[in-house]
Each structure stands twice: as structure tokens, then as C-alpha cells.
Amino acid sequence: MDIDVLLKQMTLDEKIDQLMQLAAFLFDGASHEGEITGPLSDLGISNRTIHNSGSVLGGSGASEIKNIQASHLKTNRLKIPLLIMADIIHGYKTIFPHNLALSCSFDPGLVEETAKIAAKEAAVSGIHVTFAPMVDLVRDPRWGRVMESTGEDPYLNSELAKAFVRGFQGENIQTSKYSIAACVKHFAAYGAIEAGRDYNTVNMSERELREVYLPGYKAALDENAQMVMTAFNTVDGKPCSANKDLMRYLLRDEWGFDGVIISDWGSIRELIPHGVAEDEKNAAALAIEAGVDIEMMTSTYVSYLKELIEEGIIEESRVDESVRRILNLKKTLRLFENPYRFLDENKAKDIIFSEEHRLVARRAAEESIVLLENDGVLPIQKDDDVGLIGPFAESQDLLGPWSWIGDRDDVETIAMGMNKVLSKPFHTQSIQSVHTIKEEEMLGSIEVAKKVDKVILALGESSDMSGEGGSRSKIELPEVQLELLKKIHEVNKDIVVVLINGRPLDVTRVIPFAKAVVEAWFPGSCGGSAIGRILVGDKNPSAKLTMSFPDSVGQIPIYYNHHNTGRPYDHNNPHNRYVSKFIDGPNKPRYPFGYGLSYTTYAYDNLNLSQPVLTDNETINVSISVKNTGKRLGDEIVQLYLRDHVGEVVRPLKELKSFEKVRLAPGETKIVTFTISEEMLRYTHSDLRYSSDYGEFSVFVGTSSANTLEASFKYQMESEEN
């Protein structure tokens, strides 16, 4: 297919319609096409626009998508196929732990494997593009969408961004079987919204934007991600969908991205309430000039671009370049050769939610569950007398937000998981709501707790308490759940709290009443089995937090890689008032980045550097011995951090630069080696240069960002004497 030839055959109206993305139910062949009258009127679009539209949002299953595409090809004059896009965030039908949970595995290979399975299930169902990965770096757990992110660290965020893209797109997006195109979001810095309140403002320097928030997007694009989605927020006072500096100059010109940029849902029309566009016509002009190719679910382009061109405000070439990018993506995906690509209703029955995929989902959940506390009560013995209580004891609400194809009826509950691993029956008392507890449920829970040796108390957030639109000003458990915990504690002290949630929580009022706390997140389709296997020790927990848990909501934003101040807190003089500290609580988080316990213990020793000086053309090998000092096989995530003591601008106290997961038998010792190069010392200077500085550096290696051994080295010119 010659794209330039096709483009010349298109009328201006047909080209503009290619820039419109509409929801699947508006199209002929959709399951609910009878509902379109209101939306069509609201959008101000015609059937002509639908028949010429370039892409579809959503579509539930192979049959519906096949019908939509077939109907479209009958009515589209030039037989240009639709791009079918959907939110495949952490699984299609087989739902994996949400992204923040999955990141706690510190395992790019596992992340890639889950994305590959999600792509396979989506592709065989007819989907061409996923609105993932979300690589927004996050520091504020009040924001509900932290569950879609991979945490607070730029390096880990970048490594996992690449893994997601590789999984979705395969080695070659054109030739890899069951591949789908990745759309990186939300460009840019959506994770830095003020107060963690969705759709809010972002305000930061360009230097911080480049150093902390942009690396994840750049890493995904370097892995050849095909699309970028704009963010709802402002950057430097400009909404992203109209931010020419961000989209056209940085993304297009500086980074060389020539793929498709799509707005988020309705964000072009939202330029009006933002206050940068006076009306829809102005909004369309600003967005197309900024380089946004596809408008999602508003109609400013189809309503006003032709008029703007006729008035000479916008050059038709702006529309042509956007259409060319869209058509090129369709060509890359070989849709002109086969508009249905990998869609296969018969194969879908065997592939989707297969046993093979469910086993990976269980393993992914096991590798994502973080053991936060354990006072010897875990692992549970398989013949213990156990009670399972709480709103998540038998709940199938384990999938979390953005699992719209996932079916709760397929979910393994915690009760199902415990039934598989315990050797004797256990007592249960389920509670129907996370927000209210009936009197009979409370009394039943207390009676269960009285007659068992150990209580598993399954608490947390319902899925609608996080995700998009799920911002919370308070991030504790609902008050009724805390009251339940206290009442159970009055009759049984051996309590294991299992948390189901999408964000870091304030668990300060949980800790005094629990002998163990297990962060299970929203663990996905096979979460019940994974939790059961963790609780009885069939799987030794190894996951580490990728986002700090605050000690109280007043500390937020709190993150490990913060800057020092001119008056840092002095642990040797804690009563000094005139330093950077809270007078009513600690500076430290409850649980820091990189933290996670195990059923065994590890000893770190003999941190050695191969040489005390680093030059431009050399490297330093950092080695450390890690010993399993306990009685169980375990996987330990060894983490390496660096600190630049004197920079041209203030530098973080620690920055993750590498990690390695090692498996150790009881009593076994392994030497873990990392390599430090000059490239790892680079950062963004005040003039936006990305380079390193000569000087003193510290290297930290350990089990978390707060528990490390330390050594130092000097980075200097090669000719400089030691």
C-alpha cells in the first residue's frame, strides 16, 4: 500500500474523519448500536463521520469487533480499515496483578511475559492497539491511578516500560504473531498532579521534568512503542493536548518520534474549561498545531478543521501529516493486507483464559505479594485451625480497575485459595461490604475468631476506590474495617491481615493489632491461590515495594530518592527544632522503596569495589556477598544505589541504578556483582545538559533503599593522580 497515493485519493472530509476516534457502540455491527442517538447528538457528528472514522475505542470480543470492521469496510469509500484500540492494562481476560503490584516483582522478564499474554488474548479478539503501558512516575498515593504505574523510581520505571512494550509488540511489531501496538501514556508527568487529585495541575521545572518524569516515556519509545497518549494535566501552564513545546518540539523534533499521538478521552474539548481555548474551534486549532493526530471522543476536529483550513488559520498539511501517521500505523500492522489481523473466533476459545495463562497469572501474583510484617505467625501450618474473616474473605473483587474484559465469576477467591492449601476445613465469615458491617456479620466474625488458633483478616479497598477518578484524601482502611480488626484482636491476638488494594495505604492503625501484614494488592484472576500459597509457605514471598508507604497522609508526597536540605534532620540530635522535620511524626515512611520481608533471612557482607577511582573509559565492579541465614529457600532482590555528593544542582540522597534477583538455598552464599560506568552518573544540569560531574560518590547495596552497606569511590579525569 502506497500511503501517499492513498492520501491523494482522500477528500478533505475523509482525511479529517480519519482523525476521529469513537466508542465501539456507535458503529454498525456493535452489540449495542441501538444506543447511539443521544451520543451522536451530543458529539454533533453524522453517520458519514462514523463510516469514515479512523479508529474505534473498545469492542467486547472477537465477534463484535469482526462485525464492526466488516460493516465499516462496506461503507468506507476507500476501504480503509479501522484501528481497534482498547485499555488492555494488566490483562485481557486473564487478569494479572495491576501494574504497581507487578512492579514489586522487580522482574522485567515476568512483566514482559504478562504483557505478551495480554497481547495474545487481545489480538485474537481483534484488538490492534492497547492504551498501555502507563509509565507516569508516581509519588502521591492519594492518586487512584498509582495502581496503573510502576512506582516512584525513574530507573525501574524505565526498565519496566521497555518490558511492557516488548511484551505487547514482540520483537517486530510487523511480523510478531499476536502482537499489538503499545500506546505510552500519559504524556507527560500526569503522575505529578497536585494533591493526587485526578485531572489536576502539574507544576515543575523543566529540569525536574526531564530528569525524573520523562525517562520512562523515552525508554518506551526507544523500545519502538508505536503511539503516545496526551495527559489531561497542564505542564508549565499549558494543557498537554495543546502543548506545542511538549508534543511537537520535544517529542517530535528532539526525540524524533513520528508515531501517532492520541488525545485522552475528551481532552481536546477540555482545553475550554482549562482556559486556553475560547471555544471548540480554537481548541481544534491548538491541538492540531501541537501535533495531536487523533481526537478521542470529542468532535472539535470534524466540526472545525475544514473551516480552519478554509480560513487559512491551519494549513491542510497539518491534517495530512496526521493522517499519514495514522495510515502508516495501519500499514505497519498490515491491516491493508488483512483488516482482521490475528482475529480468530475459534482460536480465541482455546487461547483466552487458558490453563497456561492462568498459571502465569498465579505466578505473577505470588511474585507481587509483599510481606510487610511478620511476628512469627506466618507461614501458617497446613493443619492449623484457621478462621478467614473480612470483606475480601470470599469476595471476587480481586481484579481491580481496568480489568473490563475480566470476569469476576472466573476469579479464585481467598477462600478458594485457602481451601486448596490447608489440610483441614477452616472457618469463614464473609462480610458483604468494605464500608459497612452488619451486626450479624460482626458477631459472626467474633465467634469465628474465638474458636480458631489463627485469624486471616482480609481487608482493603474495593476496586472502585482506586483507579481513574479514585483519588482519596484519606488512605486508611475504612473505619468499620479498623473497628472489626480491634474487636477481633480482643478475642484472638494471632491475626494475619491480608490487604487488597490499589495504592499504598496508611496502615499505622493496623500494625498494633496484627502479627503479620501481607500486601496482596489486587492480585488478579488467580489471586486466591497465590495468597493461599504465600500464607502457608508453599511460596516464600520475595516482592519489594516500588512505592513508599507513608506513616501518615501528612507526609505525602514521600519517596526515597528525595533531595537533602540545608538543614537536614540529625538522628543524633532528634530534639533540634530548627531542621527539616515534622514535630508530630517521623520524616521516614512506614515502609520505604525496596522494602519487603521473607520467611527466611539474608545477611549482606563484604562490599567491595574493584578500584577506588572511576574514569571515563573504565568501569568499577561492585561485589557483595549475600547469604541465606534462614531455613527456607528464598529469592532476594539485591539493590544498588548511588549518591553524587556534590552536584551542579542538588542531587538525591540515593538513586537506584541496578538490581538483581538471586535464589539462595538455606545456608548458601552468593557473590552478586554490579558494574558502575560513567553513564550511570549522568543527570540533568540547570542548563538541561545531560552529563556527569567529577567528584565523590557513594555506592549502597542492600535489601532496601533504607537498609544497605556503603562504600565510596571518586570519579575523575584519567590523567588526574589518585
N, C-alpha and C positions, 0 to 999 in steps of 0.2 A: 504494500500500500504506500503510494507516494502522498505524503501528508500535504505538501504544497499544492499538488494537483487537486486534492480533495478540498482544500481550503478555498481555492479559486472557484470551485463549483458551488460553494455555500453562499446563500444570501446573507445580508447583514442580520436579518431577523434570526436566521438559523444559527449564525455564529453566536449571537447574544444568548440564545436559548441554551446553547451548549454550556454556558457558564452558570446555569441554574441547577441546583440540587433540591429535589423534592422527596418527601417521605413516600415509602412504597405504597401506602394505601391510596394515594392519589392516582395511581396508574391503572390502566386497563390490565386485567388479569390478576389484580391483587385480591386477596381474600375478603377485604372489607371495602371494596370500591364504592359501595353504596353510601359511604360516609363523607364523600368529597365535597358536597355542595357548600357547606359552611367554610371549610378551609380554602376552597377555590375563591370564594367571595372575599375572604379576609386577605388573601395574598394578592388579589387583583390580577390573576393570571387566567389564560384561556386554555382550551384543550390543545390549541396549536403549540403553546409553550410546552405542555406536558409531552406531546408527541415528538418535540424536538429537543427536549431536555437531555443534558449530557450524562447525568448520573442520578442514582437512586440511593436514598438513605434507608437502610433496613431491608426487611423482607424475611419472612419466617419460614425457612425451609426450601428445599430444592424444588418442590412442585410449584410453589407460588413464584419463586424467582424465575423459573423456566417460563411460566405463563406470562410474567411481566415482560421479559426480554422478547419472547415470541410476538406478543401483541405490539410491542414497540417497533420491532423490525417491519411489521406490516404497515405501520402508519408513518414511519420516518422516511422522507423522500429519498435520502441518500443512503439509507440502510446503515446508518452509523450506530453501532451497538451502545448500549448503556454500560456505564461503570456501576457496579453494585458494591456499595460500601456499607459497613456496619461497625458497631462498637464490640469488637472481639477483644476484650481487655485482659481477662485471665481465664480464658477458655471459651469454647463454643457451647457444646452440650456437656462435655466432660469439663467440669469447673475445677480449676486449680486454686490454691490459696491466692488471695489477692496480692497485688504486686509488692506492697510493703512487707507482707508476710513472707513472700517468696524470696525477697531480697535478703532476709535474715539467714538464708542458707549459705550466703557468701559463695554461691556456686553458679558461675556463668554457664557452665555446661548444662546444669539442670534447668536453668531459666530458658536456655535455647531449646531444650527438649520439650518443655511445656508449650512454648510458642509454636514449635513445629507441629505438635499435635493439634493445637487450636487452629492453626492454618489448614491442616489437612481436613479437619471436620468442617471448617467454614468453606473451603474451596469446593469440596464435593457437594456442598449445599448451594453452590452458585455464587458465593461472595468473592469479590476481586480485591477489595481493599479493606484493611482494618484501621480504625482510628486508634492506633496504638503503635509504639509504646508512648505512655505519658512519662516524660523524663524531667518534669518540673521538680527541682530540688526543693525540699520542704524543711521548715524549721518550726512550724507552729501547728501543734496537733489539734488546735481548735478547728482547723480547716478540715471539713469532711473528706476532701479529696486526697488527703495524705495516703489513704488506702490504695490509691492508684499509683503512687510514686514508689521510688526505691530508696527514699531516705534523705538524710541530711549531708551526705558526703559527696563532693564532686567527682572524686576518682571512682568510687564504687558505682555511683550513678552512671558514669560514662561506660564502665565495663559492662554493666547490665543492659544499658541501652543498646550497645552493639550486639549483645547476646540475643535480645528480643528481635532485633532486625534480622539477624542471621536465621533465627528460627522461623520467622514469618516468611521471609523471602527466599530462603535456601541459598545455595552457592551462587546461583544465577537466576534472577527473577524471571528471565525469559524461558529458561529451559528446566528449571527445577520443578519436579512434579508436586502438585498440591501446594504450590507457593501462592501467597497473596502479598500484595504490596503493603508496606508499612507506611503509616502516616504519623510522623512525630508531632507531639503536642505537649504543651500549648505554648506557642512561640509568641512572647517569651516572658519568663520569670513569673508565671502565674502562681507558683508556689510561695511567692514573697508578698502576697496580698496582706494589707494591713489588717490586724486583729484576727487573722484567719477567717475572715468573713467572705464567703464566696462572691465573686464578681466585683470585688473591691479594688481599690487603688494600689499600685505598686510605686514606690518612690525610692530610688537608689542611684548611686553614682554609676557612670558607665564603666569605671574600673571594676567595681564590685560585680556588676552585671557580667562582664567578660570573664572575670576570674572564677566566680562561684556558680553562676546560673547558666551561662551559655555552654560550658564544656559538654554537658550531656546531649544537647541538641547537635552540637558539632560532631560528637562521636557517632551518633546515629546516622548522620548524613554522610560521614566518611565511610560508613558501612553500606552506603548506597540506598538509604531509605528514599522512597520514591515521592513522598508527599510531606507537607508541613501544614499543620493547622494553626491558625492565629489564636491568640489568647483573648479572653474577654477584658482583661485589665488594661490599664494605661502603663506606659513606660516613658518616663520623662515628660509626663503630662499629655502624651498622645496615645489614644486607644490603639491597640496593636493592629486592628484591621484597617487603620488609616495611617499607620506609622511608616512613612516612606523611608526614613533613616534605617529603621529596623529591617523592613522587608526588602526593599529594593537595593539599598546601598550596602547593608551588612550581609544579608542572606544571599542576595543575588550577585552583587558586584564583588564584595570582598571574599565570600566563601565559595562563589561560583555555582550556587545551587540553581539548576534550571528545571527542576521538577515542578509539580503542581502545588500551589498554595490554596488552601480552602479556608473559608471563614468558619468559626464555630457557629452553632445554631443561633441565627438571628443577629449576629454581632455587627453586621453592616448597618442594619436599621438602628441598632443601639448607639450608633455614633450621634444620633439626635439627642437622646437623653444625656449622653456623656457631655454634650455641649460643644462639640467641634463641628457639627453639621447642622445647618438650619432646617433642612428638610431631606426627604429621601433622594431627591435629585442630587443634592450636594453630597450626601453620603455615598452614593454610587460613584461620583466623580473622585472623591477622596480615596475610596477603596481600590478602584481600578488603577489609579495613579500610583498607589502604594504597592501594587503588584499582586493583589488578591485575585486569583483566577476563577474560583468557584464560590458562589454565594449560596450558603446553606439556609434554606427555609425562610428567607425573605426575598422580596421581588424587586429590589431597587434597580438591579441591573436590567432586567427585562422591561421594566417600566420606563427607564430613563436613559439608558446608554445610547440608544439610537438618537434621541433628542439631543443629548450632549454632543454627539458627533456632528449632527446636522448644524448645531450652533457653533461648532469649531472649538468647543471647550475641551473636548477629548479627541485625540487622534484615533482613527479607526485602527491604526497599527497596534494600539494598546489592546484592543479586543483581539486582534489577530494573534498577538503573541500569547495571550492566554489560551485561546482556542488551540493553537499549535501545541502547547504543552499538554493540554488535555488529550488531544488526538494522539500525540506521541506516547503518552502513557497507555492508551488503548492499544497502540501498535506494539509497545513493549510487552504487554500482556497477551499479545496475539489474539485480541478479540475480533479483529477484522477477519482472521482466518477461522476462528471458532468463537462466536459470541458467548457460548456456554462454557468455554474453557474446561474446567475439571468437573463441572456439574454432572452428577450421575446419581439418579434416584435409587437405583438398585444397589450400587456400591455404598451409598450413604447408609443403608440399613446395616451393613456389616462393619463399616468404619466408625460411625458415630457412637460414642459411649461404649466402645468395645472393652472387653476384659483387659486387653493390653493397655488401653488408655487409662482405665480406672486404677490399674496397678501403679502407673506413673503418678497419677493424682494422689494416691495414698502415700507414695514415697515422697512426693513434693511436700505434702502436709507434714509428714514426720520430720523432714529436714528444715521446716519453717517454724516449728513449735519451740518457743524459748522457755526454758526453766528459769524463773525469776527468783524463787525462794524454795528452800527445802531444808527443813529441820529434822531430817531423818525419817519422815513419814513416807517418802517415796524412795524407790518404787513400791507399789502395793504388791503384797504377796497374792498369788492367784487363788489361794484358799482363804484369804481374809474375808471377814464378814463386813461387807461394804454396803453403804447406802448412797444412792445417787439422787440428788435433790437439785431443784432450781429451774428457772425458766428455760434453760437450754438442756435439761436432762434428756428430754425426748423431743426437742424441737428440731425441725428440719430447716430452720432458718440459719444454715451454716454456709450458704453460698456467698452472701454479701452482695453489695451493689454491683452493677454492671455484669450481672450474670443472667441477662434477659432471656437467653435460649435455654439456660439450665432449668431443670425441673426439680422442684423441691420434693416431689414424690420419689425421686431417684436417690435422695440424699440418705446416707448412713448416719443415723443419729448417734449421739454419745452412748445412749443406752444400748443400741445395736452393737457398737464397737466394744463396749464392756462385756456384753454377752458372749462375744467371740473369744475373749481372752481370759475371763475368770473361770475357774473350775467348779464353781458352785453358784447357785442363784443369788441375786443381790436384791436389795430393797430399793424401790423407787418412789419418789413423789414429785411428779411434774407440776410446774406452775405455768399457767397459760399466757401470762403477760409479763413483759420486762418492767412495766410501770406500775402494776397493781397486783397485789397478792390477796386472794380471798381468804377469809378466816379459816375455812376448812383446809385450804392449801397450807397455810401457816401451821395449823395444828397438826396436820398430817406430816409435815416436814419435821417438826419437833419430835413426833413419835418415832419416825424412822431413825432420827439421829440418836435417840435414847437407846435403841436396841442393836446398834451396829458398832463395830470396832473403829471404822474409819468412814468419814463422810467425804464424798466428792460433791462439791457445791459448784454447779455450772451456772455462772453469772455472766452478765455482759450487756452489750448493746444489740438491739435489733438492727437489721440491715438498713432500715430507713433512718437510723440515727447517724450514719456516716454516708460517704459518697457525695455526689453533686447535690448542692443545696442542703447538706447535712452539717453545717457549721454549728458548733456548740460553744457557748460562753463558759460553761462548766463541763469538765470532762471526767467527773467522778461517775461511779456507778449510780443508777437511780437510787434514791433514798430508801425505797422499800426493799431493795436488794441488800443494802447495807444493814437494814434492820433485821432482815432474815439471817444474815451472817451472824449478827450479835446474838440472836435468840438461839441459833444452833450451837454457838460457842458456849452458851450457858449449860448445855447438857452434854456436849461432846467437844473436846479440845482438839481431837485429831482430824483437822479439816484440811482438805486439799481444794483450793479454789482454782477452777478452770475458767479462764476468761475467753469469751467470744466477743470480738470487737474489731473495728476497722482502723483504730488510731491508738497511739499511746494514751494511756489513761493516768489520772491521778489516783493512785492506789494507796495513798497514805492512811486512809481509814480502813483499808482491807488488811494490811500487814499485821496489826496486833492480834487479829483473830484467826489467822491462817498459819498452819505449819508449813504449807507449801503453796506456791502460786505458779500456775502454768499458763503462759500466754499462748493460746491456741489460735488467735486471730479468727477470721472467717476461713476455715480450713478447706472448704470446697466439698465436692461430691462425696469423697471418701474420708471426710474429716473424722467421722466417728471411729472408724477403725484405727486411724492414725493416732488419735487421742488415747484410745484404749491401749494400743501397743506402747506408747510412751509411758502411760501411767503404771503399767505392770513391768516395765523394763525390757520388753522384747526389743525395743529400740531405745538406745541411750540418746537423750537429747544433746544436740550439738549446735543448734542455731544461736546466733548472736544478734542483738538489736542493731538495727540500722537507723534508728531514730531514738533519741534520748527520751526517757520517761521523766517528766518533771516531778519534783517533790510537792509542788503546789502550782496551781494555774497562774499565780502571780509571778512566777519565774519566766514565763513564756515571753519571747522565744528563747529557748535554751538549747544549746548544741555544743558538741565537744570542741570543734575547731574555731573557737572564738578568739578574739584578739585580747592581748593583755591591755592594761590601762596604766596610766601614770601613777596610780595608787592601787596596786593590786592587793587583794586580800592576803594577809600574812597569817598562815596557820600557826606560827609560833607566837603570835600576838592577837588572838581572836577577839579581844575586847577593844581593840583600837577602832574607834567610831569612824575616823576620817579616812576610810579606804572604801573601795568599791564593793559594797556588800549590802545584804538585807539585814535589818535589825531584828526581824521577826522570823527568820528562817535561813536555811543554808543557801549558799551560792550553787552548790553542786546539784545535779539532777538526782532523782531517786535511783535511776538506773542509766548509766551512760552508754553512749555509742560503743558497740563492740562487746557489750556485756551479755553473758549467758552462762548458766551453770550446767553441770553434767552430773551423772551418777558416779563418775569417777573423779579423780583429782589429777592435776598436772603441775609439775614443777619445772620452772624455767631457770636455766643456769648457763654460765659460760658464754656470755655475749661477747663476741669477738669481731673486730674489724680487720680485714686483711692488710690495711695500711692506714695511717692516721691522716693522710693527705689525699685529696681528690683534685685532679687536674682535668682540663677539658678533654683530653684524649685518653683518659684512663677511667677505670671503674673501681669501686670498693665492694668487696664481698663481705656481707654481714652474716655471721653464723650464730646460731644459738641452739643449745640442747634442750629438748622438750621430753620430759619423762612422764609416763602414766604411773602415778604413785598409788592408784587405787586398785580395785579388784575387778573392774569391768573393762571390756573393750570399749574404746571411745574414739571419736573423731574430734580433733581440736583445731580451731581456726586460729592460726598464728598470724598476728597483725604487725606490720611495720609502719611506723610513723616517723616523720622528720619535722625538725623545727629550725628555721632560719633565725638566728638570734638578733641580727641587725640587718634590716632591710631599708630600701629607699622609702617604702611605706611600711606601716605596722603589719607584722606577719602573724598568722595564727600560732597559738601555743603548740599545736600539733596538727599534722596533716597526714591522713592515710595515704601511703604510696604503694603498698603491696600487701598481699595476704596469701596464705597457703593453708589448705586443709590437709591435716595429716591423720592417719589412722594408727593408733597405738594399742597394742595388747597390754594387759596388766604387767607392770614392771619394765616395759620396753622403753628405750630411749632412742630418739631420732635427732639427727642434726638437720636443722632447717636452714637453708641458705638463701639469702636475697642479694641482689646486685643493685648498687646505687650508682647512677650515672648523672652527669651534669644536667641532662634533660629533666630529671626529677626535681631539680632545684629551681626551675624557672617559675616565674609568676608575672602578673600584670603590673607594670610600674605606673606611676602617675601620668606619664605621657602615653600610656597604653602599649608601650613596648612589652613584649613577652620575652623575658630574658632572666638570667641568673646573676647573682651578685657574689663576689668573693667574700669569704669570711668564715665565722664559726657556725657549725651546725651540730645539732643533737640528733641522735637516732634512738628510737624507742622500739622495743619489740616485746610483745606480751599477749595476754589473753583478752584484753580490752583496752580501750583508749585511756582508761584510768588505772590500769594495772600492768605496768611494763618495767623492763630493765632498760637502763640508759647508758649510752656511750656517746662519744663526740668525735668529730673529725673537722678538718679545715679544708675549705675549697679555695685554691689559689692558682695563680698563673704557673705554668710549667717551669718557668725559669726562676721562680721565687724560691729562696732557700727555706728549708724546713725550720 
